[in-house]
Amino acid sequence: MKAMEPREDTQKEAGIVRRLPQFGEPKTSVRAWVRMLRISDKVERVLAHDLRERWGLSVAQFDVLTRVGANEGLTQGQLADSLLVTKGNVAQMVEKMERKGLITRRPQGRSNRLYLTEEGRKLHEQIVPAHEALVDQQFSELTEEEQQTLLEILRKLNKSLT
């Protein structure tokens, strides 16, 4: 039995895309997808590190803070739906954030309505612009026009996938 030829690895796209001799170079769409994943991962790591080190929050806690800050009075179920997580996950997260003094639950009927505390509001007012500035910094290599073009391309792709 003839041994299989070993894979030929390339360094394209930071070593993620592997080339098998019988398949040739990956299609441009595959290379673009891998590049988007790599960039997204890099930006997410920078943002998560900043949230943790500068503000003492996880990405999930930041998501809760910003959603509640933008929509005070929403229910835990509505928050879970908007974050695409389970109600159990939201309940645990809200509990942690209550202990930190950032969120309060107010019973209304059969559900709990979520509100930021005074401390939560102050943090929200500081963290949102700082977070947006850090995102902007991550895209600073692109001109405003290039950023607009990228946004249009991503919107077009997103629309075609829904």
C-alpha positions in Angstrom: 0.0 0.0 0.0 1.4 3.4 -1.0 1.9 5.9 1.8 -0.1 9.1 1.6 1.9 12.1 0.7 2.5 14.4 3.6 0.5 17.7 3.8 2.3 20.7 2.5 1.7 23.6 5.0 1.9 27.1 3.9 2.3 30.2 6.0 -0.6 31.9 4.3 -3.1 33.6 6.6 -0.8 33.2 9.7 -0.6 29.4 9.3 -4.3 28.7 9.6 -5.0 27.9 5.9 -3.3 24.7 5.1 -2.6 23.7 1.5 -2.9 20.1 0.4 -1.1 19.5 -2.9 -4.2 17.9 -4.5 -6.4 20.9 -3.7 -4.1 23.8 -4.6 -4.5 27.3 -3.1 -7.6 28.0 -1.0 -10.3 30.2 -2.7 -10.2 33.9 -2.0 -13.5 33.6 -0.1 -11.9 31.0 2.3 -8.8 33.2 2.8 -11.0 36.3 3.4 -13.1 34.3 6.0 -10.0 33.2 7.8 -8.5 36.7 7.8 -11.8 38.1 9.2 -11.7 35.5 12.0 -8.1 36.4 12.8 -8.7 40.1 12.9 -11.9 39.7 15.0 -9.9 37.5 17.4 -7.1 40.0 17.8 -9.5 42.9 18.4 -11.6 40.9 20.8 -8.5 40.0 22.8 -7.4 43.7 23.1 -10.9 44.7 24.1 -11.3 41.9 26.7 -7.9 42.7 28.2 -8.8 46.4 28.6 -12.2 45.5 30.1 -10.6 43.2 32.6 -7.5 45.2 33.5 -8.9 48.7 33.4 -12.5 48.3 34.4 -12.6 44.9 36.3 -15.3 43.5 34.0 -15.6 40.5 31.8 -16.9 40.9 28.2 -20.2 39.3 29.3 -20.5 41.8 32.2 -19.8 44.7 29.8 -22.5 43.4 27.5 -25.0 43.3 30.3 -24.0 46.8 31.5 -24.4 48.3 28.1 -27.7 46.6 27.3 -29.2 47.5 30.6 -27.7 51.0 30.4 -29.3 51.5 27.0 -32.7 49.9 27.9 -33.3 50.3 31.6 -36.3 48.4 32.8 -36.0 45.5 30.5 -36.7 42.0 31.9 -34.1 39.3 32.5 -35.8 37.3 29.7 -35.5 40.3 27.3 -31.9 40.7 28.2 -31.2 37.0 27.6 -32.9 37.2 24.2 -30.9 40.2 23.2 -27.6 38.6 24.3 -28.5 35.2 22.7 -27.9 33.4 26.0 -30.0 31.4 28.4 -32.1 33.0 31.1 -30.0 31.0 33.6 -26.8 32.6 32.3 -28.4 36.0 32.6 -29.6 35.3 36.2 -26.1 34.4 37.3 -24.5 37.4 35.5 -27.1 39.8 37.0 -26.4 38.3 40.5 -22.7 38.9 40.1 -23.3 42.5 38.9 -25.7 43.1 41.8 -23.0 42.0 44.2 -20.6 44.5 42.5 -23.3 47.2 43.0 -23.8 47.9 39.3 -27.3 46.6 38.7 -30.5 46.2 40.7 -33.5 44.0 40.1 -36.9 45.4 40.7 -39.8 42.9 40.8 -42.7 43.9 38.6 -45.5 41.4 38.3 -44.0 38.0 37.6 -40.7 39.3 36.2 -37.7 41.3 37.4 -36.9 44.6 35.7 -33.2 45.5 35.5 -31.8 49.0 36.2 -28.4 50.4 36.7 -27.5 51.6 40.1 -25.9 55.1 40.5 -22.5 53.4 40.5 -23.5 51.4 37.4 -24.6 54.6 35.6 -21.3 56.3 36.4 -19.4 53.3 35.1 -21.6 53.1 32.0 -20.9 56.8 31.2 -17.2 56.2 31.4 -16.8 52.8 29.9 -18.8 53.1 26.7 -16.9 56.1 25.2 -13.6 54.5 26.4 -14.5 51.2 24.7 -15.5 52.9 21.5 -12.3 54.8 21.5 -10.3 51.6 21.8 -12.3 50.0 19.0 -11.6 53.1 16.9 -7.9 52.8 17.7 -7.9 49.2 16.5 -9.2 50.4 13.1 -6.9 53.4 12.9 -4.7 51.9 10.2 -7.7 52.3 7.8 -8.8 55.7 6.5 -12.3 56.8 7.2 -13.2 56.0 3.6 -11.7 52.5 3.9 -13.7 52.0 7.1 -16.8 53.0 5.3 -16.1 50.7 2.4 -15.4 47.8 4.8 -18.7 48.5 6.6 -20.6 48.5 3.3 -19.0 45.2 2.2 -19.8 43.6 5.6 -23.4 44.8 5.5 -23.8 43.4 2.0 -22.4 40.0 3.1 -24.5 40.0 6.3 -27.6 40.7 4.3 -26.9 37.9 1.9 -26.5 35.4 4.8 -29.9 36.2 6.5 
